[in-house]
Amino acid sequence: MARTERTLQDLAKAMARIDFAMLQTHAASGEIAGRPMSNNGDVEYDGDSYFFGYEGTHFVGEIQANPAVALSFTGAKSLLGKPPLFVAVEGRGELIRDKALMQAHWHKELDRWFEQGVDTPGIVMLKVGARRITWWEGMDEGEIRL
């Protein structure tokens, strides 16, 4: 592997087409729990990722108990057979219930899951603020600390 320097802006551009991430939290048992989350096209990546869910889901309680979280992203294999981009994010989860902040990250695709938009009872937005981002692409790898 070759250590390669990449700016956050460069990495964001490469991540722009990745919609799904695996969110890992700490379960009450102490084990690591994971689930897929969609960023719903909110891909102007600056180190913060936003996801929507419901208050009653496991990830909400887990983040309230321990805000240390991880995200993993995997891009598609290129048309030329080049290996995909892999991104691992270590960060802090923050649960947001402010409707104005939710509206700023709302996309029409979310209406399918939250029929009343940001006024859907029990809706919550998760903000994951990255502290360390590690990436691999082919023979290149790098790290960005925020």
C-alpha positions as CSV (number, residue, x, y, z in Angstrom):
1,M,0.0,0.0,0.0
2,A,1.1,3.5,-0.8
3,R,0.4,6.3,1.7
4,T,-1.3,9.1,-0.3
5,E,-2.2,12.5,0.8
6,R,-5.8,13.5,0.0
7,T,-7.7,16.6,1.2
8,L,-11.2,16.3,2.7
9,Q,-12.5,18.0,-0.4
10,D,-10.8,15.4,-2.7
11,L,-12.3,12.6,-0.6
12,A,-15.7,14.2,-0.6
13,K,-15.7,14.4,-4.3
14,A,-14.8,10.7,-4.5
15,M,-17.6,9.8,-2.0
16,A,-20.3,11.9,-3.7
17,R,-22.0,8.8,-5.3
18,I,-22.0,6.6,-2.2
19,D,-25.5,6.6,-0.7
20,F,-25.3,4.0,2.0
21,A,-23.1,3.6,5.1
22,M,-23.0,1.1,7.9
23,L,-23.4,2.9,11.2
24,Q,-21.7,1.1,14.2
25,T,-22.7,2.0,17.8
26,H,-22.1,0.4,21.2
27,A,-25.0,-1.8,22.2
28,A,-26.1,-2.1,25.8
29,S,-24.4,-5.5,26.0
30,G,-21.0,-3.8,25.2
31,E,-20.9,-5.4,21.8
32,I,-20.7,-3.4,18.5
33,A,-24.0,-3.1,16.7
34,G,-24.3,-2.1,13.1
35,R,-27.0,-1.2,10.6
36,P,-27.3,0.4,7.1
37,M,-28.2,4.0,6.9
38,S,-28.9,6.1,3.8
39,N,-27.6,9.7,3.5
40,N,-30.5,10.3,1.0
41,G,-28.3,12.3,-1.4
42,D,-26.9,14.6,1.3
43,V,-23.4,14.1,0.1
44,E,-21.7,17.5,0.4
45,Y,-19.3,15.9,2.7
46,D,-17.4,18.1,5.1
47,G,-16.7,15.6,7.8
48,D,-20.3,15.6,9.0
49,S,-22.9,13.0,7.9
50,Y,-26.6,13.2,8.5
51,F,-29.2,10.4,8.8
52,F,-32.8,10.3,9.9
53,G,-34.5,7.7,12.1
54,Y,-37.1,7.3,14.9
55,E,-36.7,7.8,18.6
56,G,-37.6,4.2,19.4
57,T,-34.8,2.7,17.4
58,H,-31.8,1.0,19.0
59,F,-29.2,3.5,17.6
60,V,-30.9,6.4,19.5
61,G,-30.5,4.8,22.9
62,E,-27.1,3.5,22.1
63,I,-25.8,7.0,21.1
64,Q,-27.4,8.6,24.2
65,A,-25.4,6.1,26.3
66,N,-22.2,6.3,24.3
67,P,-21.8,8.9,21.4
68,A,-18.6,7.2,20.0
69,V,-19.7,5.8,16.6
70,A,-18.2,4.6,13.3
71,L,-19.3,4.7,9.7
72,S,-18.1,2.7,6.8
73,F,-18.7,3.5,3.2
74,T,-17.9,1.4,0.1
75,G,-18.0,2.8,-3.4
76,A,-18.8,0.8,-6.5
77,K,-16.2,-1.0,-8.5
78,S,-15.1,1.1,-11.5
79,L,-15.9,0.3,-15.0
80,L,-12.3,-0.5,-15.6
81,G,-12.2,-3.0,-12.8
82,K,-10.4,-0.8,-10.4
83,P,-11.1,-1.7,-6.8
84,P,-13.7,0.5,-5.0
85,L,-13.1,3.3,-2.5
86,F,-13.5,2.2,1.1
87,V,-13.9,4.8,3.8
88,A,-13.9,4.3,7.6
89,V,-15.1,7.2,9.8
90,E,-14.6,7.4,13.5
91,G,-16.6,10.1,15.1
92,R,-19.2,11.3,17.6
93,G,-22.9,10.9,17.2
94,E,-25.2,13.8,18.1
95,L,-29.0,13.4,18.1
96,I,-30.8,16.5,16.7
97,R,-34.5,17.2,17.3
98,D,-34.6,20.8,16.1
99,K,-37.0,20.9,13.1
100,A,-35.2,23.8,11.4
101,L,-31.9,21.9,11.4
102,M,-33.7,18.8,10.1
103,Q,-35.3,20.8,7.3
104,A,-31.9,22.0,6.2
105,H,-30.9,18.3,5.5
106,W,-34.3,17.2,4.2
107,H,-34.6,15.5,0.8
108,K,-37.9,14.5,-0.9
109,E,-36.8,10.8,-0.8
110,L,-37.3,10.9,2.9
111,D,-41.1,11.5,2.5
112,R,-41.3,7.7,1.8
113,W,-40.2,6.9,5.3
114,F,-41.5,10.0,7.2
115,E,-44.9,10.9,5.7
116,Q,-45.3,14.1,7.7
117,G,-41.8,15.4,6.9
118,V,-39.9,16.9,9.8
119,D,-43.2,17.0,11.7
120,T,-43.4,13.2,11.8
121,P,-43.9,12.1,15.4
122,G,-40.8,10.6,16.9
123,I,-38.4,11.7,14.1
124,V,-34.8,12.3,15.0
125,M,-31.7,13.3,12.9
126,L,-28.3,11.9,13.6
127,K,-25.3,14.0,12.9
128,V,-22.0,12.1,12.9
129,G,-19.1,14.4,13.3
130,A,-15.9,12.8,12.0
131,R,-12.7,12.9,14.0
132,R,-10.7,10.5,12.0
133,I,-11.3,9.3,8.4
134,T,-9.3,6.4,6.9
135,W,-9.6,5.5,3.3
136,W,-8.3,2.9,0.8
137,E,-8.5,2.8,-2.9
138,G,-6.6,0.3,-4.9
139,M,-3.0,0.5,-3.7
140,D,-3.5,3.9,-2.1
141,E,-4.5,4.7,1.4
142,G,-4.6,7.7,3.6
143,E,-5.9,9.3,6.8
144,I,-7.5,12.6,7.6
145,R,-7.8,13.9,11.2
146,L,-10.4,16.6,11.9
